[in-house]
Amino acid sequence: MALTRELATAVAAVALFATLAALPTARAEPPATAGDLDTVRKGLEAQSELVTADEAKLAALLEEIRALDKRLLDAARGSQELSRAETSLETDYRERLGHLERAQEERAAAQAVLETRLADVYKRGRLGSSRALVQAATSSEPLRIARYLAAISQADSAPLDRYDQLRKEHSQALAALDEKKEEIDRTKAELSAENANYERARRQKTALLGDIEKDLALHRATRERLTAIESELRKIMVPAPAGPVPSSEALASLYAPSDRSFVERKGTLDSPVTGTLSRRFGEREERGSLVQGLLLESTGDRRVVAVAEGEVVFAGPFPGLGKTIIVNHGGRFHTVYSRLASLAHEVGQKVRQHEVIGTLSSAEPELHFELRSEGKAVDPLPWFAGGEKAFKP
């Protein structure tokens, strides 16, 4: 992939610095020129623009993720409301069926009474018409008896009529409940599809967020490196009036090793991350594995810096440790920085003490740090200034 204009400018500035740092230090005149300083400044400006653009992208993406989270929360609440409505609907359905069942029982009882009465009338009819006429003629209130019988018949028929009316009402109510149930099912299906789309979009945004965080860490690290280069070039181009003119040694010292060997720095190192000590050397993690170094939980900006200058001998995924950078400090001493979210250096690059070499994830901001001597893990705690105090915020 072709380099962008801004990245190409930054690469040119860093290459210029490497050339200046490699010049012999015996020259009396400073090797840098105004053009060199201008090149570095352009690279620094380009990296600052990239950092600003990345930060804007990061802020916009975080806002989009927050909006998606709100939609997912609204969808979850909508699902809960639909579940409550469905439960209420099932209750209404059971109540309607219960009413209809009781009405059927009342109808059956009324039907039995009516059948009994009809059977009784039938039996009386078998006595013969002459006897019925004699009884009617001798009765003093035939009209009243007829009306009484009609009222009984009407009363016996009333439960049947009432059942028919109730059955019609309940059937209409059940049909309405069925329609409402279908509407709830459709809404649930639509809500489920929307929720799936929101979750898919959030996964994509989260992956993009990780890429932007990596770019931002790289651009910030490059900007810091160029800032240091610019500072040294300014000292060379514009020396202090009261002091001697700095030589190219000042520029070369950015990557030059310290006068002391790494082993002589025991008890003077600074923490590689702003945070707290969560696990010591030899303790066990929650998953049961033995800690071969220190676990440091970030409470700051999640940037990880080198504890001393050296050369990157490994940069990439490491089995069981995730993204890892290993720095060789000479004297067969190496430091290991694992569980990184992004890497700011590649194999073969030189790093300075306190230079950013990577970042931690915002979800799990915990650094796995190891110190190895001749390939064997040793307790790093005594190597830090003040011991455990070095990790206190």
Secondary structure, 3 states (H helix, E strand, C coil): CCCCHHHHHHHHHHHHHHHHHCCCCCCCCCCCCHHHHHHHHHHHHHHHHHHHHHHHHHHHHHHHHHHHHHHHHHHHHHHHHHHHHHHHHHHHHHHHHHHHHHHHHHHHHHHHHHHHHHHHHHHHHCCCHHHHHHHHHHCCCHHHHHHHHHHHHHHHHHHHHHHHHHHHHHHHHHHHHHHHHHHHHHHHHHHHHHHHHHHHHHHHHHHHHHHHHHHHHHHHHHHHHHHHHHHHHHHHHCCCCCCCCCCHHHHHCCCCCCCCCHHHHCCCECCCCCEEEEECCCCECCCCCECCCEEEEECCCCEEECCCCEEEEEEEEECCCEEEEEEEEECCEEEEEEEECEECCCCCCEECCCCEEEECCCCCCEEEEEEEECCEEECCHHHECCHHHHHCC
